[in-house]
Amino acid sequence: MVANNIDFGMFTYAGECAVYGIVVAAEVLADKGMSEDDQIQFVLASLERLAKQPDYEEATDTAVREAVFEALGFFK
């Protein structure tokens, strides 16, 4: 479940949950040794795939990408 204070800029709760899943997966991969560059590529590719699904077109919006990268700690 997505915490109430997390906002990735998706239009629906289901979209927020889907993006949160991408964030969690990226964190797990980072914990397993994935480089930051590969982690970024994973996130971008995952958001692209999500955006191709009906009702999730906004997944590649700049605001969504920035929120994801902020959640992953890339903007310190």
PDB file of N, H, CA, C and O in Angstrom:
ATOM      1  N   MET A   1       0.838  -1.182   0.000  1.00  0.00           N
ATOM      2  CA  MET A   1       0.000   0.000   0.000  1.00  0.00           C
ATOM      3  C   MET A   1       0.882   1.243   0.000  1.00  0.00           C
ATOM      4  O   MET A   1       1.884   1.301   0.712  1.00  0.00           O
ATOM      5  N   VAL A   2       0.510   2.217  -0.786  1.00  0.00           N
ATOM      6  H   VAL A   2      -0.304   2.170  -1.364  1.00  0.00           H
ATOM      7  CA  VAL A   2       1.260   3.460  -0.876  1.00  0.00           C
ATOM      8  C   VAL A   2       0.938   4.324   0.330  1.00  0.00           C
ATOM      9  O   VAL A   2      -0.227   4.493   0.690  1.00  0.00           O
ATOM     10  N   ALA A   3       1.966   4.866   0.947  1.00  0.00           N
ATOM     11  H   ALA A   3       2.912   4.730   0.655  1.00  0.00           H
ATOM     12  CA  ALA A   3       1.761   5.753   2.092  1.00  0.00           C
ATOM     13  C   ALA A   3       1.020   7.008   1.657  1.00  0.00           C
ATOM     14  O   ALA A   3       1.165   7.468   0.525  1.00  0.00           O
ATOM     15  N   ASN A   4       0.230   7.551   2.563  1.00  0.00           N
ATOM     16  H   ASN A   4       0.112   7.178   3.483  1.00  0.00           H
ATOM     17  CA  ASN A   4      -0.573   8.731   2.248  1.00  0.00           C
ATOM     18  C   ASN A   4       0.244   9.943   1.829  1.00  0.00           C
ATOM     19  O   ASN A   4      -0.243  10.782   1.071  1.00  0.00           O
ATOM     20  N   ASN A   5       1.459  10.046   2.301  1.00  0.00           N
ATOM     21  H   ASN A   5       1.855   9.365   2.916  1.00  0.00           H
ATOM     22  CA  ASN A   5       2.257  11.241   2.016  1.00  0.00           C
ATOM     23  C   ASN A   5       3.083  11.123   0.730  1.00  0.00           C
ATOM     24  O   ASN A   5       3.797  12.062   0.382  1.00  0.00           O
ATOM     25  N   ILE A   6       3.004  10.010   0.029  1.00  0.00           N
ATOM     26  H   ILE A   6       2.423   9.247   0.313  1.00  0.00           H
ATOM     27  CA  ILE A   6       3.744   9.852  -1.217  1.00  0.00           C
ATOM     28  C   ILE A   6       2.851  10.269  -2.374  1.00  0.00           C
ATOM     29  O   ILE A   6       1.724   9.792  -2.507  1.00  0.00           O
ATOM     30  N   ASP A   7       3.365  11.164  -3.207  1.00  0.00           N
ATOM     31  H   ASP A   7       4.281  11.552  -3.098  1.00  0.00           H
ATOM     32  CA  ASP A   7       2.608  11.619  -4.379  1.00  0.00           C
ATOM     33  C   ASP A   7       3.549  11.608  -5.570  1.00  0.00           C
ATOM     34  O   ASP A   7       4.478  12.412  -5.656  1.00  0.00           O
ATOM     35  N   PHE A   8       3.296  10.686  -6.487  1.00  0.00           N
ATOM     36  H   PHE A   8       2.542  10.033  -6.418  1.00  0.00           H
ATOM     37  CA  PHE A   8       4.124  10.579  -7.680  1.00  0.00           C
ATOM     38  C   PHE A   8       3.547  11.348  -8.858  1.00  0.00           C
ATOM     39  O   PHE A   8       4.146  11.369  -9.934  1.00  0.00           O
ATOM     40  N   GLY A   9       2.393  11.981  -8.673  1.00  0.00           N
ATOM     41  H   GLY A   9       1.907  11.965  -7.799  1.00  0.00           H
ATOM     42  CA  GLY A   9       1.802  12.766  -9.747  1.00  0.00           C
ATOM     43  C   GLY A   9       0.932  11.972 -10.700  1.00  0.00           C
ATOM     44  O   GLY A   9       0.555  12.463 -11.764  1.00  0.00           O
ATOM     45  N   MET A  10       0.612  10.741 -10.316  1.00  0.00           N
ATOM     46  H   MET A  10       0.918  10.342  -9.452  1.00  0.00           H
ATOM     47  CA  MET A  10      -0.284   9.942 -11.149  1.00  0.00           C
ATOM     48  C   MET A  10      -1.721  10.405 -10.896  1.00  0.00           C
ATOM     49  O   MET A  10      -2.014  10.990  -9.854  1.00  0.00           O
ATOM     50  N   PHE A  11      -2.600  10.144 -11.838  1.00  0.00           N
ATOM     51  H   PHE A  11      -2.362   9.669 -12.685  1.00  0.00           H
ATOM     52  CA  PHE A  11      -3.963  10.655 -11.761  1.00  0.00           C
ATOM     53  C   PHE A  11      -4.883   9.803 -10.894  1.00  0.00           C
ATOM     54  O   PHE A  11      -5.948  10.267 -10.487  1.00  0.00           O
ATOM     55  N   THR A  12      -4.487   8.560 -10.605  1.00  0.00           N
ATOM     56  H   THR A  12      -3.622   8.183 -10.936  1.00  0.00           H
ATOM     57  CA  THR A  12      -5.333   7.670  -9.822  1.00  0.00           C
ATOM     58  C   THR A  12      -4.517   6.996  -8.726  1.00  0.00           C
ATOM     59  O   THR A  12      -3.288   6.959  -8.772  1.00  0.00           O
ATOM     60  N   TYR A  13      -5.228   6.468  -7.746  1.00  0.00           N
ATOM     61  H   TYR A  13      -6.227   6.498  -7.709  1.00  0.00           H
ATOM     62  CA  TYR A  13      -4.574   5.715  -6.682  1.00  0.00           C
ATOM     63  C   TYR A  13      -3.895   4.472  -7.263  1.00  0.00           C
ATOM     64  O   TYR A  13      -2.790   4.114  -6.857  1.00  0.00           O
ATOM     65  N   ALA A  14      -4.562   3.823  -8.210  1.00  0.00           N
ATOM     66  H   ALA A  14      -5.460   4.114  -8.540  1.00  0.00           H
ATOM     67  CA  ALA A  14      -3.966   2.646  -8.852  1.00  0.00           C
ATOM     68  C   ALA A  14      -2.652   3.021  -9.543  1.00  0.00           C
ATOM     69  O   ALA A  14      -1.688   2.258  -9.496  1.00  0.00           O
ATOM     70  N   GLY A  15      -2.613   4.181 -10.177  1.00  0.00           N
ATOM     71  H   GLY A  15      -3.396   4.801 -10.215  1.00  0.00           H
ATOM     72  CA  GLY A  15      -1.391   4.658 -10.811  1.00  0.00           C
ATOM     73  C   GLY A  15      -0.297   4.922  -9.799  1.00  0.00           C
ATOM     74  O   GLY A  15       0.865   4.584 -10.025  1.00  0.00           O
ATOM     75  N   GLU A  16      -0.675   5.531  -8.676  1.00  0.00           N
ATOM     76  H   GLU A  16      -1.619   5.805  -8.493  1.00  0.00           H
ATOM     77  CA  GLU A  16       0.293   5.782  -7.603  1.00  0.00           C
ATOM     78  C   GLU A  16       0.884   4.464  -7.112  1.00  0.00           C
ATOM     79  O   GLU A  16       2.092   4.361  -6.899  1.00  0.00           O
ATOM     80  N   CYS A  17       0.029   3.460  -6.934  1.00  0.00           N
ATOM     81  H   CYS A  17      -0.952   3.545  -7.108  1.00  0.00           H
ATOM     82  CA  CYS A  17       0.498   2.145  -6.479  1.00  0.00           C
ATOM     83  C   CYS A  17       1.432   1.496  -7.496  1.00  0.00           C
ATOM     84  O   CYS A  17       2.434   0.887  -7.121  1.00  0.00           O
ATOM     85  N   ALA A  18       1.108   1.624  -8.770  1.00  0.00           N
ATOM     86  H   ALA A  18       0.294   2.118  -9.075  1.00  0.00           H
ATOM     87  CA  ALA A  18       1.949   1.044  -9.816  1.00  0.00           C
ATOM     88  C   ALA A  18       3.338   1.686  -9.815  1.00  0.00           C
ATOM     89  O   ALA A  18       4.349   0.992  -9.923  1.00  0.00           O
ATOM     90  N   VAL A  19       3.379   2.996  -9.694  1.00  0.00           N
ATOM     91  H   VAL A  19       2.558   3.560  -9.606  1.00  0.00           H
ATOM     92  CA  VAL A  19       4.674   3.700  -9.671  1.00  0.00           C
ATOM     93  C   VAL A  19       5.430   3.363  -8.391  1.00  0.00           C
ATOM     94  O   VAL A  19       6.649   3.195  -8.415  1.00  0.00           O
ATOM     95  N   TYR A  20       4.722   3.265  -7.290  1.00  0.00           N
ATOM     96  H   TYR A  20       3.732   3.402  -7.270  1.00  0.00           H
ATOM     97  CA  TYR A  20       5.367   2.873  -6.034  1.00  0.00           C
ATOM     98  C   TYR A  20       6.034   1.503  -6.180  1.00  0.00           C
ATOM     99  O   TYR A  20       7.121   1.277  -5.649  1.00  0.00           O
ATOM    100  N   GLY A  21       5.385   0.605  -6.892  1.00  0.00           N
ATOM    101  H   GLY A  21       4.502   0.789  -7.324  1.00  0.00           H
ATOM    102  CA  GLY A  21       5.980  -0.713  -7.146  1.00  0.00           C
ATOM    103  C   GLY A  21       7.290  -0.612  -7.911  1.00  0.00           C
ATOM    104  O   GLY A  21       8.230  -1.363  -7.648  1.00  0.00           O
ATOM    105  N   ILE A  22       7.349   0.314  -8.853  1.00  0.00           N
ATOM    106  H   ILE A  22       6.586   0.923  -9.066  1.00  0.00           H
ATOM    107  CA  ILE A  22       8.586   0.538  -9.608  1.00  0.00           C
ATOM    108  C   ILE A  22       9.678   1.051  -8.678  1.00  0.00           C
ATOM    109  O   ILE A  22      10.830   0.625  -8.770  1.00  0.00           O
ATOM    110  N   VAL A  23       9.318   1.956  -7.792  1.00  0.00           N
ATOM    111  H   VAL A  23       8.383   2.301  -7.717  1.00  0.00           H
ATOM    112  CA  VAL A  23      10.282   2.514  -6.839  1.00  0.00           C
ATOM    113  C   VAL A  23      10.827   1.412  -5.932  1.00  0.00           C
ATOM    114  O   VAL A  23      12.035   1.324  -5.713  1.00  0.00           O
ATOM    115  N   VAL A  24       9.945   0.583  -5.413  1.00  0.00           N
ATOM    116  H   VAL A  24       8.964   0.654  -5.591  1.00  0.00           H
ATOM    117  CA  VAL A  24      10.377  -0.509  -4.536  1.00  0.00           C
ATOM    118  C   VAL A  24      11.290  -1.465  -5.289  1.00  0.00           C
ATOM    119  O   VAL A  24      12.317  -1.889  -4.759  1.00  0.00           O
ATOM    120  N   ALA A  25      10.926  -1.804  -6.513  1.00  0.00           N
ATOM    121  H   ALA A  25      10.092  -1.459  -6.943  1.00  0.00           H
ATOM    122  CA  ALA A  25      11.768  -2.708  -7.315  1.00  0.00           C
ATOM    123  C   ALA A  25      13.144  -2.094  -7.550  1.00  0.00           C
ATOM    124  O   ALA A  25      14.156  -2.790  -7.466  1.00  0.00           O
ATOM    125  N   ALA A  26      13.189  -0.806  -7.840  1.00  0.00           N
ATOM    126  H   ALA A  26      12.367  -0.240  -7.909  1.00  0.00           H
ATOM    127  CA  ALA A  26      14.472  -0.136  -8.058  1.00  0.00           C
ATOM    128  C   ALA A  26      15.316  -0.136  -6.788  1.00  0.00           C
ATOM    129  O   ALA A  26      16.535  -0.293  -6.851  1.00  0.00           O
ATOM    130  N   GLU A  27      14.676   0.038  -5.644  1.00  0.00           N
ATOM    131  H   GLU A  27      13.685   0.165  -5.592  1.00  0.00           H
ATOM    132  CA  GLU A  27      15.409   0.007  -4.374  1.00  0.00           C
ATOM    133  C   GLU A  27      15.983  -1.386  -4.115  1.00  0.00           C
ATOM    134  O   GLU A  27      17.119  -1.518  -3.659  1.00  0.00           O
ATOM    135  N   VAL A  28      15.209  -2.407  -4.402  1.00  0.00           N
ATOM    136  H   VAL A  28      14.286  -2.300  -4.772  1.00  0.00           H
ATOM    137  CA  VAL A  28      15.687  -3.787  -4.216  1.00  0.00           C
ATOM    138  C   VAL A  28      16.875  -4.058  -5.126  1.00  0.00           C
ATOM    139  O   VAL A  28      17.871  -4.643  -4.700  1.00  0.00           O
ATOM    140  N   LEU A  29      16.769  -3.637  -6.372  1.00  0.00           N
ATOM    141  H   LEU A  29      15.960  -3.163  -6.719  1.00  0.00           H
ATOM    142  CA  LEU A  29      17.874  -3.838  -7.310  1.00  0.00           C
ATOM    143  C   LEU A  29      19.126  -3.085  -6.866  1.00  0.00           C
ATOM    144  O   LEU A  29      20.240  -3.591  -7.004  1.00  0.00           O
ATOM    145  N   ALA A  30      18.944  -1.891  -6.339  1.00  0.00           N
ATOM    146  H   ALA A  30      18.039  -1.480  -6.227  1.00  0.00           H
ATOM    147  CA  ALA A  30      20.088  -1.127  -5.831  1.00  0.00           C
ATOM    148  C   ALA A  30      20.729  -1.858  -4.652  1.00  0.00           C
ATOM    149  O   ALA A  30      21.953  -1.922  -4.542  1.00  0.00           O
ATOM    150  N   ASP A  31      19.893  -2.406  -3.778  1.00  0.00           N
ATOM    151  H   ASP A  31      18.898  -2.354  -3.868  1.00  0.00           H
ATOM    152  CA  ASP A  31      20.417  -3.161  -2.632  1.00  0.00           C
ATOM    153  C   ASP A  31      21.189  -4.403  -3.078  1.00  0.00           C
ATOM    154  O   ASP A  31      22.078  -4.879  -2.372  1.00  0.00           O
ATOM    155  N   LYS A  32      20.842  -4.917  -4.248  1.00  0.00           N
ATOM    156  H   LYS A  32      20.120  -4.530  -4.822  1.00  0.00           H
ATOM    157  CA  LYS A  32      21.532  -6.103  -4.770  1.00  0.00           C
ATOM    158  C   LYS A  32      22.754  -5.737  -5.602  1.00  0.00           C
ATOM    159  O   LYS A  32      23.392  -6.607  -6.194  1.00  0.00           O
ATOM    160  N   GLY A  33      23.081  -4.433  -5.646  1.00  0.00           N
ATOM    161  H   GLY A  33      22.562  -3.726  -5.166  1.00  0.00           H
ATOM    162  CA  GLY A  33      24.310  -4.016  -6.308  1.00  0.00           C
ATOM    163  C   GLY A  33      24.152  -3.360  -7.659  1.00  0.00           C
ATOM    164  O   GLY A  33      25.156  -3.073  -8.312  1.00  0.00           O
ATOM    165  N   MET A  34      22.933  -3.111  -8.108  1.00  0.00           N
ATOM    166  H   MET A  34      22.118  -3.344  -7.578  1.00  0.00           H
ATOM    167  CA  MET A  34      22.751  -2.450  -9.400  1.00  0.00           C
ATOM    168  C   MET A  34      23.342  -1.036  -9.339  1.00  0.00           C
ATOM    169  O   MET A  34      23.136  -0.312  -8.364  1.00  0.00           O
ATOM    170  N   SER A  35      24.065  -0.659 -10.369  1.00  0.00           N
ATOM    171  H   SER A  35      24.232  -1.247 -11.160  1.00  0.00           H
ATOM    172  CA  SER A  35      24.659   0.677 -10.408  1.00  0.00           C
ATOM    173  C   SER A  35      23.562   1.736 -10.523  1.00  0.00           C
ATOM    174  O   SER A  35      22.442   1.437 -10.938  1.00  0.00           O
ATOM    175  N   GLU A  36      23.887   2.957 -10.157  1.00  0.00           N
ATOM    176  H   GLU A  36      24.796   3.200  -9.820  1.00  0.00           H
ATOM    177  CA  GLU A  36      22.925   4.050 -10.237  1.00  0.00           C
ATOM    178  C   GLU A  36      22.478   4.279 -11.679  1.00  0.00           C
ATOM    179  O   GLU A  36      21.295   4.516 -11.925  1.00  0.00           O
ATOM    180  N   ASP A  37      23.400   4.212 -12.627  1.00  0.00           N
ATOM    181  H   ASP A  37      24.361   4.020 -12.427  1.00  0.00           H
ATOM    182  CA  ASP A  37      23.044   4.388 -14.041  1.00  0.00           C
ATOM    183  C   ASP A  37      22.062   3.311 -14.503  1.00  0.00           C
ATOM    184  O   ASP A  37      21.091   3.609 -15.198  1.00  0.00           O
ATOM    185  N   ASP A  38      22.317   2.065 -14.116  1.00  0.00           N
ATOM    186  H   ASP A  38      23.106   1.823 -13.551  1.00  0.00           H
ATOM    187  CA  ASP A  38      21.407   0.983 -14.488  1.00  0.00           C
ATOM    188  C   ASP A  38      20.064   1.123 -13.783  1.00  0.00           C
ATOM    189  O   ASP A  38      19.022   0.791 -14.347  1.00  0.00           O
ATOM    190  N   GLN A  39      20.092   1.610 -12.562  1.00  0.00           N
ATOM    191  H   GLN A  39      20.939   1.880 -12.103  1.00  0.00           H
ATOM    192  CA  GLN A  39      18.858   1.835 -11.820  1.00  0.00           C
ATOM    193  C   GLN A  39      18.009   2.897 -12.528  1.00  0.00           C
ATOM    194  O   GLN A  39      16.795   2.739 -12.654  1.00  0.00           O
ATOM    195  N   ILE A  40      18.636   3.955 -12.981  1.00  0.00           N
ATOM    196  H   ILE A  40      19.622   4.083 -12.879  1.00  0.00           H
ATOM    197  CA  ILE A  40      17.919   5.004 -13.713  1.00  0.00           C
ATOM    198  C   ILE A  40      17.312   4.436 -14.987  1.00  0.00           C
ATOM    199  O   ILE A  40      16.156   4.718 -15.304  1.00  0.00           O
ATOM    200  N   GLN A  41      18.079   3.641 -15.718  1.00  0.00           N
ATOM    201  H   GLN A  41      19.018   3.412 -15.460  1.00  0.00           H
ATOM    202  CA  GLN A  41      17.559   3.029 -16.948  1.00  0.00           C
ATOM    203  C   GLN A  41      16.404   2.085 -16.660  1.00  0.00           C
ATOM    204  O   GLN A  41      15.436   2.039 -17.418  1.00  0.00           O
ATOM    205  N   PHE A  42      16.498   1.336 -15.576  1.00  0.00           N
ATOM    206  H   PHE A  42      17.285   1.374 -14.960  1.00  0.00           H
ATOM    207  CA  PHE A  42      15.410   0.449 -15.176  1.00  0.00           C
ATOM    208  C   PHE A  42      14.135   1.247 -14.904  1.00  0.00           C
ATOM    209  O   PHE A  42      13.058   0.885 -15.377  1.00  0.00           O
ATOM    210  N   VAL A  43      14.261   2.320 -14.149  1.00  0.00           N
ATOM    211  H   VAL A  43      15.137   2.615 -13.765  1.00  0.00           H
ATOM    212  CA  VAL A  43      13.098   3.148 -13.806  1.00  0.00           C
ATOM    213  C   VAL A  43      12.483   3.749 -15.066  1.00  0.00           C
ATOM    214  O   VAL A  43      11.267   3.685 -15.248  1.00  0.00           O
ATOM    215  N   LEU A  44      13.296   4.326 -15.928  1.00  0.00           N
ATOM    216  H   LEU A  44      14.284   4.378 -15.781  1.00  0.00           H
ATOM    217  CA  LEU A  44      12.771   4.946 -17.143  1.00  0.00           C
ATOM    218  C   LEU A  44      12.067   3.922 -18.030  1.00  0.00           C
ATOM    219  O   LEU A  44      10.993   4.198 -18.565  1.00  0.00           O
ATOM    220  N   ALA A  45      12.664   2.748 -18.188  1.00  0.00           N
ATOM    221  H   ALA A  45      13.536   2.524 -17.754  1.00  0.00           H
ATOM    222  CA  ALA A  45      12.043   1.699 -19.008  1.00  0.00           C
ATOM    223  C   ALA A  45      10.738   1.225 -18.370  1.00  0.00           C
ATOM    224  O   ALA A  45       9.759   0.980 -19.075  1.00  0.00           O
ATOM    225  N   SER A  46      10.719   1.095 -17.063  1.00  0.00           N
ATOM    226  H   SER A  46      11.515   1.294 -16.491  1.00  0.00           H
ATOM    227  CA  SER A  46       9.507   0.650 -16.367  1.00  0.00           C
ATOM    228  C   SER A  46       8.393   1.675 -16.496  1.00  0.00           C
ATOM    229  O   SER A  46       7.235   1.307 -16.694  1.00  0.00           O
ATOM    230  N   LEU A  47       8.725   2.949 -16.388  1.00  0.00           N
ATOM    231  H   LEU A  47       9.666   3.248 -16.228  1.00  0.00           H
ATOM    232  CA  LEU A  47       7.714   4.008 -16.553  1.00  0.00           C
ATOM    233  C   LEU A  47       7.199   4.040 -17.988  1.00  0.00           C
ATOM    234  O   LEU A  47       6.013   4.282 -18.216  1.00  0.00           O
ATOM    235  N   GLU A  48       8.077   3.798 -18.951  1.00  0.00           N
ATOM    236  H   GLU A  48       9.040   3.601 -18.765  1.00  0.00           H
ATOM    237  CA  GLU A  48       7.655   3.736 -20.356  1.00  0.00           C
ATOM    238  C   GLU A  48       6.651   2.607 -20.566  1.00  0.00           C
ATOM    239  O   GLU A  48       5.622   2.795 -21.215  1.00  0.00           O
ATOM    240  N   ARG A  49       6.957   1.427 -20.010  1.00  0.00           N
ATOM    241  H   ARG A  49       7.793   1.274 -19.482  1.00  0.00           H
ATOM    242  CA  ARG A  49       6.037   0.287 -20.134  1.00  0.00           C
ATOM    243  C   ARG A  49       4.699   0.596 -19.469  1.00  0.00           C
ATOM    244  O   ARG A  49       3.643   0.280 -20.016  1.00  0.00           O
ATOM    245  N   LEU A  50       4.745   1.206 -18.303  1.00  0.00           N
ATOM    246  H   LEU A  50       5.603   1.462 -17.859  1.00  0.00           H
ATOM    247  CA  LEU A  50       3.511   1.547 -17.597  1.00  0.00           C
ATOM    248  C   LEU A  50       2.684   2.535 -18.399  1.00  0.00           C
ATOM    249  O   LEU A  50       1.460   2.418 -18.461  1.00  0.00           O
ATOM    250  N   ALA A  51       3.348   3.513 -19.016  1.00  0.00           N
ATOM    251  H   ALA A  51       4.342   3.608 -18.966  1.00  0.00           H
ATOM    252  CA  ALA A  51       2.641   4.548 -19.774  1.00  0.00           C
ATOM    253  C   ALA A  51       1.907   3.983 -20.987  1.00  0.00           C
ATOM    254  O   ALA A  51       0.990   4.621 -21.505  1.00  0.00           O
ATOM    255  N   LYS A  52       2.291   2.818 -21.437  1.00  0.00           N
ATOM    256  H   LYS A  52       3.035   2.300 -21.017  1.00  0.00           H
ATOM    257  CA  LYS A  52       1.619   2.192 -22.581  1.00  0.00           C
ATOM    258  C   LYS A  52       0.317   1.498 -22.175  1.00  0.00           C
ATOM    259  O   LYS A  52      -0.468   1.092 -23.031  1.00  0.00           O
ATOM    260  N   GLN A  53       0.097   1.365 -20.878  1.00  0.00           N
ATOM    261  H   GLN A  53       0.735   1.695 -20.183  1.00  0.00           H
ATOM    262  CA  GLN A  53      -1.122   0.742 -20.374  1.00  0.00           C
ATOM    263  C   GLN A  53      -2.253   1.770 -20.338  1.00  0.00           C
ATOM    264  O   GLN A  53      -2.010   2.944 -20.061  1.00  0.00           O
ATOM    265  N   PRO A  54      -3.478   1.343 -20.612  1.00  0.00           N
ATOM    266  CA  PRO A  54      -4.612   2.272 -20.542  1.00  0.00           C
ATOM    267  C   PRO A  54      -4.700   2.907 -19.152  1.00  0.00           C
ATOM    268  O   PRO A  54      -4.511   2.238 -18.136  1.00  0.00           O
ATOM    269  N   ASP A  55      -4.983   4.177 -19.129  1.00  0.00           N
ATOM    270  H   ASP A  55      -5.136   4.721 -19.955  1.00  0.00           H
ATOM    271  CA  ASP A  55      -5.181   4.959 -17.898  1.00  0.00           C
ATOM    272  C   ASP A  55      -3.897   5.308 -17.157  1.00  0.00           C
ATOM    273  O   ASP A  55      -3.967   5.872 -16.065  1.00  0.00           O
ATOM    274  N   TYR A  56      -2.740   4.998 -17.700  1.00  0.00           N
ATOM    275  H   TYR A  56      -2.682   4.540 -18.587  1.00  0.00           H
ATOM    276  CA  TYR A  56      -1.476   5.324 -17.036  1.00  0.00           C
ATOM    277  C   TYR A  56      -0.544   6.137 -17.930  1.00  0.00           C
ATOM    278  O   TYR A  56       0.667   6.151 -17.709  1.00  0.00           O
ATOM    279  N   GLU A  57      -1.091   6.808 -18.927  1.00  0.00           N
ATOM    280  H   GLU A  57      -2.074   6.797 -19.106  1.00  0.00           H
ATOM    281  CA  GLU A  57      -0.279   7.543 -19.901  1.00  0.00           C
ATOM    282  C   GLU A  57       0.627   8.588 -19.258  1.00  0.00           C
ATOM    283  O   GLU A  57       1.676   8.920 -19.810  1.00  0.00           O
ATOM    284  N   GLU A  58       0.235   9.105 -18.104  1.00  0.00           N
ATOM    285  H   GLU A  58      -0.618   8.835 -17.656  1.00  0.00           H
ATOM    286  CA  GLU A  58       1.011  10.157 -17.445  1.00  0.00           C
ATOM    287  C   GLU A  58       2.282   9.640 -16.782  1.00  0.00           C
ATOM    288  O   GLU A  58       3.050  10.432 -16.235  1.00  0.00           O
ATOM    289  N   ALA A  59       2.521   8.341 -16.816  1.00  0.00           N
ATOM    290  H   ALA A  59       1.897   7.698 -17.260  1.00  0.00           H
ATOM    291  CA  ALA A  59       3.680   7.757 -16.138  1.00  0.00           C
ATOM    292  C   ALA A  59       5.006   8.316 -16.649  1.00  0.00           C
ATOM    293  O   ALA A  59       6.005   8.269 -15.931  1.00  0.00           O
ATOM    294  N   THR A  60       5.037   8.837 -17.857  1.00  0.00           N
ATOM    295  H   THR A  60       4.225   8.875 -18.440  1.00  0.00           H
ATOM    296  CA  THR A  60       6.288   9.399 -18.384  1.00  0.00           C
ATOM    297  C   THR A  60       6.328  10.921 -18.280  1.00  0.00           C
ATOM    298  O   THR A  60       7.250  11.550 -18.799  1.00  0.00           O
ATOM    299  N   ASP A  61       5.341  11.520 -17.618  1.00  0.00           N
ATOM    300  H   ASP A  61       4.591  11.009 -17.197  1.00  0.00           H
ATOM    301  CA  ASP A  61       5.373  12.970 -17.417  1.00  0.00           C
ATOM    302  C   ASP A  61       6.596  13.345 -16.584  1.00  0.00           C
ATOM    303  O   ASP A  61       7.040  12.576 -15.732  1.00  0.00           O
ATOM    304  N   THR A  62       7.122  14.507 -16.836  1.00  0.00           N
ATOM    305  H   THR A  62       6.761  15.132 -17.529  1.00  0.00           H
ATOM    306  CA  THR A  62       8.298  14.984 -16.101  1.00  0.00           C
ATOM    307  C   THR A  62       8.052  14.972 -14.601  1.00  0.00           C
ATOM    308  O   THR A  62       8.932  14.568 -13.841  1.00  0.00           O
ATOM    309  N   ALA A  63       6.886  15.401 -14.159  1.00  0.00           N
ATOM    310  H   ALA A  63       6.171  15.729 -14.777  1.00  0.00           H
ATOM    311  CA  ALA A  63       6.585  15.457 -12.724  1.00  0.00           C
ATOM    312  C   ALA A  63       6.649  14.070 -12.091  1.00  0.00           C
ATOM    313  O   ALA A  63       7.129  13.922 -10.968  1.00  0.00           O
ATOM    314  N   VAL A  64       6.172  13.066 -12.799  1.00  0.00           N
ATOM    315  H   VAL A  64       5.782  13.186 -13.712  1.00  0.00           H
ATOM    316  CA  VAL A  64       6.207  11.693 -12.276  1.00  0.00           C
ATOM    317  C   VAL A  64       7.650  11.207 -12.200  1.00  0.00           C
ATOM    318  O   VAL A  64       8.075  10.663 -11.181  1.00  0.00           O
ATOM    319  N   ARG A  65       8.396  11.405 -13.275  1.00  0.00           N
ATOM    320  H   ARG A  65       8.050  11.847 -14.103  1.00  0.00           H
ATOM    321  CA  ARG A  65       9.810  10.968 -13.262  1.00  0.00           C
ATOM    322  C   ARG A  65      10.581  11.647 -12.144  1.00  0.00           C
ATOM    323  O   ARG A  65      11.346  10.994 -11.433  1.00  0.00           O
ATOM    324  N   GLU A  66      10.391  12.947 -11.979  1.00  0.00           N
ATOM    325  H   GLU A  66       9.769  13.477 -12.556  1.00  0.00           H
ATOM    326  CA  GLU A  66      11.107  13.674 -10.926  1.00  0.00           C
ATOM    327  C   GLU A  66      10.711  13.168  -9.542  1.00  0.00           C
ATOM    328  O   GLU A  66      11.567  13.031  -8.668  1.00  0.00           O
ATOM    329  N   ALA A  67       9.427  12.888  -9.331  1.00  0.00           N
ATOM    330  H   ALA A  67       8.731  12.999 -10.041  1.00  0.00           H
ATOM    331  CA  ALA A  67       8.976  12.383  -8.030  1.00  0.00           C
ATOM    332  C   ALA A  67       9.595  11.019  -7.736  1.00  0.00           C
ATOM    333  O   ALA A  67       9.974  10.737  -6.599  1.00  0.00           O
ATOM    334  N   VAL A  68       9.696  10.179  -8.760  1.00  0.00           N
ATOM    335  H   VAL A  68       9.388  10.409  -9.683  1.00  0.00           H
ATOM    336  CA  VAL A  68      10.301   8.857  -8.575  1.00  0.00           C
ATOM    337  C   VAL A  68      11.777   9.000  -8.221  1.00  0.00           C
ATOM    338  O   VAL A  68      12.253   8.360  -7.284  1.00  0.00           O
ATOM    339  N   PHE A  69      12.489   9.816  -8.947  1.00  0.00           N
ATOM    340  H   PHE A  69      12.102  10.335  -9.708  1.00  0.00           H
ATOM    341  CA  PHE A  69      13.915   9.970  -8.685  1.00  0.00           C
ATOM    342  C   PHE A  69      14.166  10.643  -7.336  1.00  0.00           C
ATOM    343  O   PHE A  69      15.161  10.354  -6.672  1.00  0.00           O
ATOM    344  N   GLU A  70      13.274  11.528  -6.938  1.00  0.00           N
ATOM    345  H   GLU A  70      12.466  11.762  -7.478  1.00  0.00           H
ATOM    346  CA  GLU A  70      13.390  12.121  -5.599  1.00  0.00           C
ATOM    347  C   GLU A  70      13.161  11.057  -4.534  1.00  0.00           C
ATOM    348  O   GLU A  70      13.892  11.007  -3.544  1.00  0.00           O
ATOM    349  N   ALA A  71      12.155  10.205  -4.723  1.00  0.00           N
ATOM    350  H   ALA A  71      11.561  10.246  -5.526  1.00  0.00           H
ATOM    351  CA  ALA A  71      11.882   9.139  -3.765  1.00  0.00           C
ATOM    352  C   ALA A  71      13.067   8.180  -3.651  1.00  0.00           C
ATOM    353  O   ALA A  71      13.310   7.613  -2.586  1.00  0.00           O
ATOM    354  N   LEU A  72      13.796   8.003  -4.738  1.00  0.00           N
ATOM    355  H   LEU A  72      13.599   8.464  -5.604  1.00  0.00           H
ATOM    356  CA  LEU A  72      14.964   7.120  -4.735  1.00  0.00           C
ATOM    357  C   LEU A  72      16.216   7.809  -4.227  1.00  0.00           C
ATOM    358  O   LEU A  72      17.268   7.179  -4.118  1.00  0.00           O
ATOM    359  N   GLY A  73      16.117   9.086  -3.916  1.00  0.00           N
ATOM    360  H   GLY A  73      15.263   9.597  -4.004  1.00  0.00           H
ATOM    361  CA  GLY A  73      17.245   9.812  -3.327  1.00  0.00           C
ATOM    362  C   GLY A  73      18.235  10.356  -4.326  1.00  0.00           C
ATOM    363  O   GLY A  73      19.366  10.668  -3.954  1.00  0.00           O
ATOM    364  N   PHE A  74      17.844  10.484  -5.605  1.00  0.00           N
ATOM    365  H   PHE A  74      16.925  10.231  -5.907  1.00  0.00           H
ATOM    366  CA  PHE A  74      18.763  11.014  -6.599  1.00  0.00           C
ATOM    367  C   PHE A  74      18.892  12.534  -6.537  1.00  0.00           C
ATOM    368  O   PHE A  74      19.855  13.093  -7.062  1.00  0.00           O
ATOM    369  N   PHE A  75      17.936  13.204  -5.905  1.00  0.00           N
ATOM    370  H   PHE A  75      17.154  12.750  -5.479  1.00  0.00           H
ATOM    371  CA  PHE A  75      17.995  14.666  -5.743  1.00  0.00           C
ATOM    372  C   PHE A  75      18.283  14.946  -4.271  1.00  0.00           C
ATOM    373  O   PHE A  75      17.364  15.034  -3.458  1.00  0.00           O
ATOM    374  N   LYS A  76      19.532  15.080  -3.943  1.00  0.00           N
ATOM    375  H   LYS A  76      20.280  15.008  -4.604  1.00  0.00           H
ATOM    376  CA  LYS A  76      19.913  15.302  -2.545  1.00  0.00           C
ATOM    377  C   LYS A  76      20.312  16.728  -2.330  1.00  0.00           C
ATOM    378  O   LYS A  76      20.666  17.109  -1.215  1.00  0.00           O
TER     379      LYS A  76
END
